[in-house]
Amino acid sequence: MVAYISPATAAKTETSENHKGTPDEPRPRMRKKSDHPPAATAPPDRTTTKAQADDFTASPFYAALTRSLVARGVRPEELCDACDEVERRLLAEYGAMFVAAASVRVPPRCVFRSGEECARFQAEVEPRAEHFGDARIELQPAALDALLAARAEAHAYGLEITPRGGAEAARRSYADTLRLWESRVKPALAHWVSSNALAPDEARRLAALCCAEQIAAVLKEEERGHFFSKDFSRTILSSVAAPGASQHLSMLAFDATEFRDERVREILARHGWFQTVLHDLPHFTFLGVREKELRALGLKRVVERGQDFWIPNI
């Protein structure tokens, strides 16, 4: 069983689903034509799995998460199966939103299982919309109010806060996350087959898996060095969110065009918007709290390319 990898130590790649920055130099691991693809891994050892789950649930983030969920009437084991390696990884990557203020609602699970489940949640939170230029931005009411207040403050200083990528900068559908995921998986499978690092039959098998099984299989391939990011050099999760796991589905995320401007980042932070997904430079998450409260919520500060990220302390 490969040890759990936190987002702070996970490999890096392009900084966002839509980010046009220059990624690190690709480092794909190539195999000689005579090499054979690796054999399937053995089932996880139960002792190792329990030890990893125990470490996960003993973390500062999990303690804060438990307090936050109990206040909402939710048990933490309902949100995430700590014995499931994939769910642990996804909660570590995107889980900061689950300790957000009581003014917003959080999903019942760390990963939506279907488009229907996601659409039902989105309807229940009764989102509101506002036009930012031509883009219709939909968010949970408290998140939208805070974003509009931040934009008004930015205007007072002669600055702008605009959506990066149009309407997709905020609300997304389950189908959107599936489309973005497939935009990485299909090219990566073709790349590793052409590199003789993955057998064609195995690539076809992986492509045909159901969504949950495919996420697990892709992450296993990445443990072997077969990365699925756009340039095949880094983990897919630093390029796109796994289907059903994106914070945009909860309507608590906004991608800002002006993410490089420190003044804009400071204004957004004053209104409860923080960067919580490591390597995703344009992405902001509405937590609805003050920055001095973030450590008590089980988050730790990590600096990436001059920007402060507050990620789960696991």
N, C-alpha and C positions, 0 to 999 in steps of 0.2 A: 504494500500500500504506500503510495507516495504521500509524503506529509502535506498537510494543508498549506497553501500559499496565500498569504495576505495580499491585499491590493498594494500595500507599500513596497512589497518585494516582488510582486509579479512583474514580468517583463513588460517593457514599454513599447508603444508604437505611435501611430498618428493620434492626435489628441482629442478627436471627437468624431462622431458619426458623419459630420459635415465639415470638419476642420480641414483647411487647405494648407496647413503649415508643412514644413519639411520634416518628414519622419527621420528617425535615426537610420544610419546606414544599414541596409538589409544584411542579415546574417543567417540565411537559410542553411540548414545542415544538409549537405548533399551526400548521396551514397554512390558508390561505384556501381557500374552496370552489373557486376557479378554479385553484388550484395543482395540478400533477401530481405523483404520487409519483416519487421519484428513480429514475433508470435504474439497471440492474444495474451493479455495479462491474466494472472490468477485472480479469483474472487478475493475481495478485501478480507483481511484477517479481522475477526471479530474483536479481539483484544486491542489491536491497533485502532480500530474504528472507535471503540468506547473511550480509549485514552484521548483521541483527538476531540471527541465530543465533550469529554470532561474539561479539557483545556479551553475549548470554545466557550462553554457555559460558565467557566470561572473567570472570563475576561471582564474588564471594566465596562466594555460596551454591553455585554449581555446582561450584566447587573442593572445598568441604566435602562436597557430595553425592557427588562422584566418589570421594572417599576412603572415605566410609561404604559406598557400594555395592560398591566393590572388596573391602572387608573381608567383605562378604556373598557374594562371588563373582558379582556382577552388574555388567554394563557399563552405564554411564549412558545410552547410546544405546538400550538395551533398555527402559529405563524411560520415556524421553521422547524424541520426535523434535524436536530443537532447531530444525528447519526448519519445523515445523508451528506456526503462530501460535496455534491453540487449545490445543495441548498445552503450549506455553510459558506461556500465560496461566493454565491450570489448575494447573500445577506451581508457579507463583508465588503463586497464591491459597492452595493447600492443601498445598504440598510440604514444610512443616516436619517432618511426621511421618516423612519418609524419612531424616532424620538422627537418628532416635531411637536409644536405647541398644540394644546387641546382645541384651538380654533380651526384646525383642519382635521379631515378624516384620513386614515391610512388604510391600505388594503388589508383584507383578512388573512392573506398569505404572502410570503415573500415573492412568489411567482404566480401570476395568473395562469390557469391551466387551459383556458380557451378564450376565444373572442367573445363568447356569450357572457362568461364570468366577468371579463374586463368591462364590457359594455354596461352590464348591470351595475357594477360599482360606479362607473362614470356617471350614470344617470342618477344614482342615489345621492351623490354629493352635490347635485344641482349646480353645475359650473356656471360661471358668468363669462361673458365675452366682451372684448373691447378691440376696436380697430387701431392698430399701430401702422399708419399709412395704409397700404393695401392688404396687410395681413390681419386676419381675424384671430386674435389670441384668446384662447379659452383656458381658464384656470379655476381652481377652487376659489370661492369668493374671497376668503381672507388673503390668499396668495395674490390674487389680482389686485385687491385694494392696496396691498403693500408695494406691488410693482408699479402701480400708477403713482403712488406717493413718491417712490424713488425716482420715477421719470420726471415728476414735477420738480423735485429737488435738483435733479440734473439740469433741467432747463434753466433753473434760477442761476446756475453757474455757467451757462452757455454750453452745456454738454447734452448728449443724446443717449438714450437707451433704446435700441431697436432690435427687433427679432432677427436672428440669424437663420436664414433658410425659410422665411415666411411662416405660415401657420404651424408648420411642424416644429417650430422653435418651442412650442408649448405642448398642447394636447396632441397625443398620438393614439392611434388605434392599435389593437393587437396585431392586425394585419400589417400595419406599418413596421412594427418591430420584427415580424416574420420576414417581411421583404428585405429589410436591412440585414438581417442575419443571413439570409440566403445569398445576398450580394457578396458576402465574404466566404461562405462555405463552398459554394459551387466552384469559383475560381481556384480556391485553395486545394480542393480535391483534384482538380485537373492539373494543377501545378505539381503536386506531390506524386501523382501517377506518372507524369511526364519526366519527373526527376528520378524515377525508378525507386522511390522511397515508399510507395504505397501500391499494393497490388490492385489492378482494375476491379477485380471482384470485391475486394474489401471496400473500395471507394463507392461502388454501386450499393453495397450493403449499408454503408453509413448514410448515403444519400437517401435511402428508402426508410430509414428509421423514423419512428414517431418523434415529435418535437423534444419531449423530455429525454428520451433515450439518445437522440442525436446530440443534444447539449453535452451530456455525459461523455459520449464517444469522442466528440471534438476535443473536450478538455483532456481526455486520456491521450489522444494523439499529440496534443501539445506537450504533454509530459515527456514524449519521445523526441521532442524537438521539431515536430511538424506543425508549425504555427499557422494560424488561419487569419491573421490580420491582412490588410490590403497588400503589404509588401512581403508577407510570409515570414517576417522576422520577429514578430511579437504576438502575445496572446490576443485572441479575438475579442476578449472582454475589455480591452483597452481601445478597441476600435468601434464595436457596436455592443449594445446590451443583448443579453440572451432574450429570446421571445418571451414576453410576459413579465420581464423583470425591470424594464425601463421605468425610471421615475416619471417620465413623460406620461405614462399610462395613468398615474395617480393625479395628474394635473397639478403637480407640485414642482415642476422643473421648467426652466426657461433658458434658452440659448441666446446669449447677448452678442451682438456684433462687436460691441466696444469692450470686449473682455480684456483686451490688453491694456486698457487705460486704468491705472491704479485708482484714479479719482472715482471712476464709475464703480469699480469693485468696492470701494469704501462706502459709497452711497448705498449700494445694494445691501451691504452688510448691515448698515444702520437700520435698514428696513426688514431685516430678518432673512435676507437672501445670502446664502453662502455656497462656496464650491465644495462639494462633498464626494465627487467621483474623480478619483485620481487619474491624471493624464487627459481628462476631458476639459480642456481649457475654457471653451465658451459656455460651459454648462453650470448653471446655478440652481440650487435647491432651496425651496422655501421651508425654513424651520420655525420662523416666527418667534425667535428668541434673540436675546442680546449675545454678542460675541463672548462676553465674560462668562456666560452660562454653558458654553459648549463642552468644556472639559467635564463638567458635572453630568453631562448627558452621555458620557462614555466616548467622546470623540477626541481625537488627537490631531494636532496641527502638523502637516507635512508640506514643505515648500517644494514646488515643482515649477521650473522655469520662471522663477520670481513671483509665483502666485501661491497664496495660502489655501491649502485644502484641509478641510476638517473631515476626517474619515473615521470609521469605527476603530476603536482601540482594542484590537484583538491580538 
